[in-house]
Amino acid sequence: MAKKTYRSMDDFAAASGVSRPTLSKYFDDPTQVKEITRKRIEAALKKSNFEPNLFARHLNRKRTKNIGILVPTMSDPFYVQVVSLIELELRARGYWPVQLSSHQRPELEEEAVRTLLSLKVAGAIVAPLGAHSRRSALERLRDAIPVVCFDGPAIYDLPFVGNDNQQSVAAIVTYLCRSGEPPVFLDIPHLVENAGERPDSYRATMIAEGHAPIVIDCDAPPSWEFERLGFEQMQRLLKRDGLPGKTLLCANDRFAFGAMAAAFAAGLKIGRAEGCDLRIAGHDDHPLSRYACPSLTTMAQNAPEMAARSVELLLARLDEESDAATETQKVILEATLVMRDSA
């Protein structure tokens, strides 16, 4: 027997024996309607091909249930992890995530802002490009809807959830200093606003530990291809004057992967065991860090808490009468040292 087809919410409501507002309430949250009414609607759904046009319903509202998520790239596992957690948090609270990537390009970040505004999202959670962002685009988004930033802060004051880079880098520098030769810091291009926090913390901690800091800047044009940059930087160091030390701390794990590959190609043995030529450590606890060879010593960012607090801050701003809306607008999370074989 063919299932019935209905052209509109009004037609389906009439056939189900419920009012149009009751049907809308059901599709927003089935628990909001009485059990007997819910069963009547669900029985009618089973006998039909009806699917509500949720997009159109949201656009007709003053404030939709859509939340925008904008990140620089979805090729980085860190962003994949945090965005996945944000999506689950939003869905659990009855919101629909709309995910976009700027693909590391300021013109596409600006285009994504226009898209989110055209979709009438209620708010947005954004990891901005930072110095490369077009200020006018993010200002337009900020002026139109509530916005919360994560990972990297925006170029102006907005609620922000991120890693405590001072704490995390200090922890791993202290560990490296006290477990072997003090580390040399291999920096990455500063693509986000807070990128300088990690080398700054390295310098301060090295001095506190009684050692002279050595920071090696990346000798390449800025790029998000950190593995390639790390590989090429290590090759240049080995060919030029050799390594300035036997312990290397890379600004992130992806850069460390490249450095490890170049060191291996040069015949160097990496690890903290006796007979190894050098130690290499990173930062972020990339999902592949434990599967590198050797497994990478690093600092694990608190991705679940970063996602949860980002959603919490945004929803508090959507509910202007909520007491939570007046809470601290910057949440800085500590990272955890993960000791593995590489250092």
Secondary structure, 3 states (H helix, E strand, C coil): CCCECCCCHHHHHHHHCCCHHHHHHHHHCHHHCCHHHHHHHHHHHHCECCCCCHHHHHHCCCCCCEEEEEECCCCCHHHHHHHHHHHHHHHHCCCEEEEEECCCCHHHHHHHHHHHHHCCCCEEEECCCHHHCCHHHHHHHHHHCCEEEECCCCCCCCCEEEECHHHHHHHHHHHHHHHCCCCEEECCCCCCCCCCHHHHHHHHHHHHCCCCCCEECCCCCCCCCHHHHHHHHHHHHHHHCCCCCCEEEECCHHHHHHHHHHHHHCCCCECCCCCCCEEEECCECCCCHHHCCCCCEEEECCHHHHHHHHHHHHHHHHCCCCHHHHCCCEEEECCEEECCCCC
